[in-house]
Amino acid sequence: MFKASSRKFALSIFAMLACGFFSLSAQAKLSEFTLQNGLKIVVKEDHRAPVVVHQVWYRVGSNYEPNGITGISHMLEHMMFKGTAKLKPGEFSKLVARMGGEENAFTTNDYTVYYQVVGKQHLEDVMRLEADRMRNLQLDAKEFATERQVVTEEWRWRVQDRPESKLYQAFKAMAFVNSPEHHPVIGWKSDIDSWSLDDLKSWYQRWYAPNNATLVVVGDVDTDHVLNLAKRYYGPAKAESIEELKPQVEQAQLGERRLKMKGATQLPNLLIGVHVPTLKSAENAQQRQEVYALSLLNDLIDGDDSSILTKELVRKQKSVVSASSYYDPTEKLSSLFTFEATPSSGFSSEEVEKRFWEMIKQLQDKPVSEAALQRVMAQTEANYVYRQDSMRGQAMLLGSLVSVGLPLDTIDHWLLNLRKVTPQQIQAVAKKYFDPEKATVAILLPNGEKPTSAQQMSLQTKGVH
Amino acid sequence: MMQRVQLQLTLLFLGCLLSFQSLAAVKIQSWQTSQGAKVMFVAAPELPMMDMRVAFDAGSARDGEKWGLASMTAALIGSATATRNENQISDGFNRLGSEFSQQAGRDSADFSLRCLSREDIRKQALAQFSEVLGKARFDDKILQRERSRWLAMLKQKNSQPQVLASDLLWKTLYGDHPYAHSSDGTMQTVETIKQADLQAFYQRYYTASNAVISLVGDLDRKQAERIAEQLAQALPQGTKPKALPPVEEMKNPQTLMREFPSTQTYILNAQKGIKRGDPDYVALFVANEAFGGGGFGSYLMDEVREKRGLAYSVYSYFAPMKLAGPFTIGLSTKNASAKQAQEVVDHSLHTFVATLNEERLQEIKDNLIGGFPLRMDSNAKLVAYISMIGFYGLPLDYLQWFPQQVEKLSLQQVIDAWKKHIGKSPMLRVMVGEPK
């Protein structure tokens, strides 16, 4: 998730996975159902506060979009607040506000999610509202025109005025040629300008149906009661015939890909990505085991301030102002292991790139220490407990797994699978997947414009009226 | 993540502002350690973990001439002690699965520890936390390294129009006051910070009598007492620092424009707001929920975004601090709409009171009172609230008191409070971009 915005906001699903285990396996009641119309339901009881998290996850996002209408899943998400046969535009939010609820929605490459957090007495109310807009959305031309402006402002704010976001979009587009990971969640600007109301209507018709959705409820609830409510409110929704997303397997990368761009930044920025498998894309048990090794490798490189990036690049070499790595082992289609850095003054991006490959070489040449592995495992285990402090986080983890088509017991097996990983296996994945000749590299350089002077001109002086 | 609206900023502020709780079950206990540190404690036995936060009156308002000193001191605490070096400290926390972090704002410097409450883990984590806070050492080599990273960050600020707008706002609104400069300092002032400055700042402000220790977790009162005592014992007793100078109002309304090569203009409007504990706070908070604090459904959101499509995010908030923090309105819009958006904001300020009525007030009350449990549904949120209550000296029943006050407010009281504060102080308008 968080794909379209800067990766700096990236919250790895791995972290969520890691954190969910304890709560889900041992301590709390977790149940799974499917209604006759195909709606999947996941309920987790958590009785610490009289609060409930209610989420509906649709299996649609930018990975489902063909060229020409990229970003339409996100646009539809905005329009879901614009009224149904029963509700006026904006009324949904006002009703939830009146309950004292929090509500919002978000779109990623793999799914679109609507959520409310309310006092437990309001679960039925939000269910009634959410079920209503699953099939009865009214899409109005005037609201559509205004909201396109809002989304365009969002695009300016998120992408156009942030050189690092533009770099990341270009990087992704270069790393993925035939996979829909190529295009950004917010869509290409030309597509944002060109969606029609009919595009939106057919997108809604095609994907917003109970058999393409998962209901997640976490909180101070009784599971049977939730199931009864769900049957009452979501049960009548009619199923659609939903096409499976085509595999669109990213073709093998034939050689290095490289981009250098200039932008309105003061500091350079470097991105390096290599293609790696995920739990979904893994072809067999052996490759799934590699996914666990890659997860641990990511943690060893950048899991904490004892990691290699902090100790070596930041503290010892002083070659970077900041650096991070990112890997999401639960992507639906494909994944990149991504390294990001801001070089220190006196270090070129190319020099930092070299340091990155030197670090990788060491991981390829020598197994990591048992102590480092134990440290990472201690954190993973502690995180299982910490994760239970947030009901929202628990709901996010459950919904994301179901939405990419991974079983819920992925969480139960996660820690066990990590524990099986040996230093030699980590060394092996470092050798197998990290090849500079199969890497995608993107570099942002300052365009040389001097920052404007700190002086301001005073345009006018007048009182508030 | 593409979200319907970016709420990070507003939620962050709400997190600091909203301070209530409907559950009578949340009982805050408070006492002083023998060294004079104030302790705030809530027992939360449900999960086998604990959160601890130590807040010092050592924010950037205490920087003096060396802007950035408070932040740099906080950042370097945890980088060396009398007996451990940087990597040993990191490894020490990380191998326990514990999390250590620090942050300095204008009022306070805050240090957090999260760990499992199991005794062997807790004792080791706490021993190291106490050592890091009580026996900090400022290594000159680390200072040099962190300074150059800091300077790079300050340089990068020049390519972030939102940050430029915010810095300009504080600088103009607060003039010569210690709140005026950013906690980050400037490139010039950060250059002047020396090892001895850090040492002196640390000795002056990192003391027991200047600390508020907050604890939430699977602990009983006795354990909490021992933990707080151990931490306070690691600190010198010290004395409380002097009060900050009073905030003076800006003399005249101003509109400042800073050219920046962006496609949007970043607009902030601000005026002097209120301090923590202000008797009008609850009424203003309620009024602002209706104006621009309440997200979708608020007046600003309707006028700027929903009706006109001018912005993705638009918000307003009060930021009560030790002294009067600002009341701020913010949005960003394409350059060609900047003037129109500012006019809509002006018009909204002008017409807002007339939109308030009994029904709207009841909606806000329902939202705030009904939403109380959500604000307090995790240990992480709870520790932030009790730390805030302790640091600002708010009453221990604040979490019960606040919703009761909301409930009692009449429409007239809300309107009177708004009129008393908003529009009375000169308003500052800041625009960064290429407004047309």
Contacts between the chains, C-beta under 8 A, distances in Angstrom:
chain1	res1	chain2	res2	distance
A	1	B	1	4.9
A	2	B	1	4.1
A	3	B	1	7.3
A	4	B	1	7.3
A	4	B	2	5.0
A	5	B	1	6.2
A	5	B	2	7.3
A	9	B	1	7.1
A	48	B	46	5.0
A	48	B	47	7.9
A	48	B	377	7.1
A	49	B	23	7.3
A	49	B	373	5.4
A	49	B	376	7.0
A	49	B	377	3.9
A	49	B	378	8.0
A	50	B	23	7.6
A	50	B	373	5.2
A	51	B	373	5.1
A	51	B	374	5.6
A	51	B	377	4.8
A	74	B	2	4.5
A	77	B	2	7.3
A	77	B	4	6.2
A	78	B	4	5.8
A	81	B	4	6.9
A	81	B	296	7.3
A	89	B	306	7.6
A	90	B	296	6.7
A	90	B	297	6.9
A	90	B	302	7.6
A	90	B	306	6.1
A	93	B	295	7.6
A	93	B	296	3.8
A	93	B	297	5.6
A	94	B	296	7.5
A	94	B	297	4.8
A	94	B	363	7.5
A	97	B	294	6.6
A	97	B	295	7.6
A	97	B	296	7.2
A	97	B	297	5.2
A	97	B	363	7.0
A	97	B	367	4.9
A	98	B	363	5.4
A	98	B	366	4.9
A	98	B	367	6.2
A	98	B	370	7.6
A	99	B	366	7.4
A	99	B	367	7.7
A	99	B	370	5.6
A	100	B	366	6.4
A	100	B	367	5.2
A	100	B	368	7.1
A	100	B	369	6.6
A	100	B	370	2.3
A	100	B	371	3.3
A	100	B	372	7.2
A	100	B	374	7.1
A	101	B	370	7.5
A	101	B	371	6.7
A	101	B	374	7.6
A	102	B	371	7.2
A	102	B	374	6.0
A	104	B	3	6.3
A	104	B	4	5.6
A	104	B	5	7.0
A	104	B	7	6.6
A	105	B	3	7.0
A	105	B	4	4.9
A	106	B	1	4.8
A	106	B	2	6.1
A	106	B	3	4.3
A	106	B	4	7.1
A	107	B	1	7.5
A	107	B	2	4.5
A	107	B	3	7.8
A	108	B	1	6.0
A	108	B	2	7.4
A	117	B	374	5.5
A	118	B	370	7.9
A	118	B	374	7.6
A	119	B	370	5.8
A	119	B	371	7.7
A	119	B	373	5.7
A	119	B	374	7.5
A	122	B	370	7.7
A	145	B	309	7.8
A	146	B	306	7.5
A	146	B	307	7.6
A	146	B	308	7.3
A	146	B	309	4.1
A	147	B	309	6.9
A	148	B	309	7.6
A	149	B	309	3.2
A	149	B	310	7.5
A	150	B	305	5.8
A	150	B	309	5.0
A	150	B	311	7.4
A	150	B	312	5.8
A	151	B	312	7.7
A	152	B	334	7.8
A	153	B	264	7.2
A	153	B	309	7.5
A	153	B	310	7.2
A	153	B	311	5.5
A	153	B	312	4.5
A	153	B	332	7.3
A	153	B	333	6.2
A	153	B	334	6.5
A	154	B	2	7.7
A	154	B	312	4.0
A	156	B	263	4.9
A	156	B	264	4.9
A	156	B	332	7.8
A	156	B	334	6.1
A	157	B	6	7.8
A	157	B	264	6.0
A	157	B	312	5.5
A	157	B	313	7.5
A	157	B	332	5.5
A	158	B	2	8.0
A	160	B	263	5.0
A	160	B	264	7.8
A	161	B	161	6.8
A	161	B	262	4.4
A	161	B	263	5.7
A	161	B	264	5.7
A	163	B	159	7.2
A	185	B	1	7.8
A	185	B	2	4.9
A	186	B	2	5.4
A	264	B	159	5.6
A	264	B	261	5.6
A	264	B	262	7.7
A	265	B	156	7.2
A	265	B	159	4.8
A	266	B	155	4.6
A	266	B	156	5.0
A	266	B	158	5.5
A	266	B	159	5.0
A	267	B	152	5.9
A	267	B	155	6.6
A	267	B	156	5.0
A	304	B	90	7.2
A	304	B	94	4.8
A	305	B	90	4.5
A	305	B	94	7.1
A	306	B	87	7.0
A	306	B	90	4.5
A	306	B	91	5.0
A	306	B	94	4.5
A	306	B	95	7.9
A	310	B	90	7.3
A	311	B	87	6.0
A	311	B	90	7.8
A	314	B	149	7.7
A	315	B	86	6.5
A	315	B	87	7.4
A	315	B	145	7.2
A	318	B	145	5.6
A	318	B	148	7.5
A	321	B	148	7.9
A	321	B	149	5.0
A	321	B	152	4.4
A	321	B	153	7.1
A	322	B	149	7.4
A	342	B	152	7.1
A	344	B	148	6.6
A	344	B	149	7.5
A	344	B	152	6.9
A	345	B	148	7.0
A	345	B	152	6.7
A	371	B	95	7.8
A	374	B	95	7.0
A	375	B	91	6.8
A	375	B	94	5.3
A	375	B	95	4.5
A	378	B	94	7.6
A	378	B	95	5.7
A	378	B	96	6.5
A	378	B	97	4.3
A	379	B	94	6.3
A	379	B	97	4.7
A	380	B	97	7.8
A	381	B	97	6.2
A	382	B	96	7.6
A	382	B	97	2.8
A	382	B	98	7.1
A	382	B	115	7.4
A	382	B	116	5.6
A	383	B	97	7.2
A	385	B	47	6.2
A	385	B	48	6.0
A	385	B	49	5.2
A	385	B	116	6.1
A	386	B	49	6.2
A	386	B	99	7.8
A	386	B	114	6.5
A	388	B	47	5.6
A	389	B	47	6.3
A	389	B	49	7.2
A	389	B	378	4.7
A	389	B	379	5.2
A	389	B	380	5.7
A	390	B	378	5.5
A	390	B	380	7.3
A	391	B	377	6.5
A	391	B	378	7.7
A	449	B	261	6.9
A	451	B	158	3.5
A	451	B	159	7.3
A	452	B	158	8.0
A	452	B	258	6.6
A	452	B	259	5.5
A	452	B	260	6.2
A	456	B	168	6.8
A	456	B	256	4.4
A	456	B	257	6.3
A	456	B	258	5.1
A	457	B	256	7.7
A	457	B	257	5.8
A	458	B	254	6.6
A	458	B	255	6.9
A	458	B	256	6.4
A	458	B	257	7.9
A	459	B	255	5.1
A	459	B	256	7.7
A	459	B	257	5.3
A	460	B	255	5.2
A	461	B	252	6.0
A	461	B	253	6.2
A	461	B	254	6.0
A	461	B	255	6.9
A	462	B	253	6.1
A	462	B	255	7.6
A	463	B	253	5.1
A	463	B	426	7.4
A	463	B	427	7.8
A	464	B	253	6.1
A	464	B	271	7.9
A	464	B	346	7.3
A	464	B	349	6.6
A	464	B	423	5.4
A	464	B	426	7.6
A	464	B	427	4.3
A	465	B	346	6.6
A	465	B	350	5.8
